[in-house]
Structure formats: C-alpha cells, structure tokens
Amino acid sequence: MKERIYKYKLDFYYKSLIIYFVTLIIYILIKGRFFHASFEVVVKDPIIYIIAIFIIFFLTMLLANTIRAREIIIGEDKIIFKNRFGQRDVKITEILAIRFSREKRRSRKDRSDVRYVKLRLTGRKRLFKIRLNDYQDEVELANEFSIISKNIETKKNK
C-alpha cells in the first residue's frame, strides 16, 4: 500500500492577501488626487494604514505557514504528522479511539460533515486534534481516518 500525503492548505492566506492588496490599490486610486502629470497619494489616511496592517499580517501568516510546510502522511501502519522542523510518528496500534466532531456554532446547512478528528493515544492524556479543512483533499482525509477507525473497532471487538 502506498503512503498518502495531505498537505496544509494555504488558499485562505493567498485569497485574503490578494483581496486586501486589491482593496488597497482601489482605495488609493479613489482617494488619490490627479494633478497635471503627477499622482498624489493621501499618506495620512488611517484606512490605508489599517489595510496595510492586514496585508502585513496575512503576508507573515502565509510566509510562516509556507516555511512550516505541514503535512499528514498516512501509511499502512502509521500516521506521520510532519513539518519542516520535525515529525511525529503515530503507529496505528497506539491509537485507542478516533472521534469525529463537527463545529457547533454553525447552522446545519453551512457546516461540513466532519470538521475535527480527535485521536486518543496511549501515553497521552489530552486528545490529539486535527482540523480536516486545513488540509488538501479533506474528504479523502476524513475517509482515511474513518477506515482507520473501523479497523481499530474491529480489532477491539476480536
């Protein structure tokens, strides 16, 4: 069986960065004053500073998450939670239970089937949470965890 790799999604940061950057350009074009051959930008406008703060924030978040390069690798007998600075191997035999949960604050029509996967591991008191919509192919990732969960349940029942 082949290892399946699920990489961290950066779409949200790209889209937010583009939207705020386009908003800044449009705002500067609207607020700027056209004189003869020069274009004067209103520098003392606080809205420009606010939009620039958002651009800087999303740019740093995009860079930080790009540098981290998180991914989940699911193999036959283990799950690897990997980033650029290290990795954590969780063997399937170490998983005691897998719980699937949804986001409670959203209405039924807006929320997806599964939002979080919580792993109960041996030797760890707290649950290991994974937010599925942070990774590419979240439906396939949810299916992978449901298959692992069924395998764990059948081994417990034997």
N, C-alpha and C positions, 0 to 999 in steps of 0.2 A: 504494500500500500504506500502511496506517495504522500509526502508531507504537504499540507495545505497552508499557505501563508496569507494572512489577513493583515493588511497594512492600515495604519492610522489615517483617517480622512483629514485632509486639510482644506476641503472645499469651502467650508464656512469662513475660514480666515481669508481665503482668496476673494471670495464674493464680497465680504464686508470691506476689505481693503479697497477693492475696485469701486464699490458704491460710494464710500466716503471720499475717495480721491476724485471721482467724477463730480460729486456734490461740491467739493471744494473748488474745482475748476469752474463749474457753472456759477457758483456764488461769486467768485472773483470776477467772472465775466459780467455778471449782472451788476455788482456793486462798483466795479471799476469805472473810471471816467475816461472817456475817449477825448483826447485833445489832439489837434493837428496831426502829428505823425507819432506821437508817443502815447503810451498806455499807462495810466497811473493806478496803482493798486492801493486800496484802502488798507493800510497796515495796522492801524489802531483799532480795528473792528474785533470785538471779542468772539464773534461767531467763527471767524477764521481761526482763532486760537483753539476754540473748542473742537472744531473739525480736525485741526492738525493734531490735537491730543489723541483723538480717536484713531487717526491714521497711524500715529506713532505706536499706540497701544496694540493695534491689530498687526502691525508690522513686526513688533517684538514677539508677539504670540506666535505668528507664523514662523519667524526665524527660530524661536525656541523649540517649537514642535517639529520643525524640519530637522533641526540638529539632533533632537531626541530620537527621531525615526523609530517610533514604537511599532511593534507588530506582534501578532499572535501566530504561532506556528503549531499546528495540530498534527501530531504524528500518530503512529499506531498505538504506542504505549505511553506517550507523554504529551503534555502541552507545554510549550515554551513561550514565556512572556519575555519578549526581547526588546531592548532599546540599544542605542549606540554605546551606552556606558556599561552594559551588563545584561545578564539574562537570568531568569528564574525558571528552572525546570520543575514541573509538577507531574509526577507519574500518575497515571490513571488509578493505580492501586492506592494512592494517597488520598484520593477524593472520596469522602464519606457520603456526601449528598450534593445534589445540584438543584438549586431553586431558581425558578423563573419568576420575575415580577414585572409589573407594569408601573408606569408613572401615575401617581394617584391624582395629581392636580388637574389633569386634562380631561376633557369630556370624552365619552366613549368613541365618538366618531373620529376624533383627532389623534388619538393615541394608537401606537402600533401594538401588535400582538405581544411582543416581548421587548422590554426595554433594558432590563438588567439581568445578568446571570450571577448568582451568588454561589460560590463554591465553599463547602465546608471541608476543610483539610485536616488531616491528622497532624497533631502537634501545633495547631494554631487555634487560638480561642475565637478570634474575630473571623467573620466571613470575608472571603476574597471576592470583591465586586468587580464586575466587568460591564461596562456600558456598551451595548452592542452597536448602537448607532454611531459610535465614534470610529468604527472600523468599516472598511470597504466590504461589500457583499454581506451586509448584516443578516439577511435572511438565510444565506448559506451557513453563516457562523452560528446562528440560532439552531439550525438543523443539526450541525455538528455537535453542539452541546446537548441537544435532545437525544441524539443517538448515543452519546457517551452516558447520559443519564439513564437511558433504558438498559444499557449494558451493565451499569452499576447496580440497578434494581434487580436485574435477572441474576447477577452474581450473589447478591444478598439473599435472595429467595431460595437459592440452591442449597 
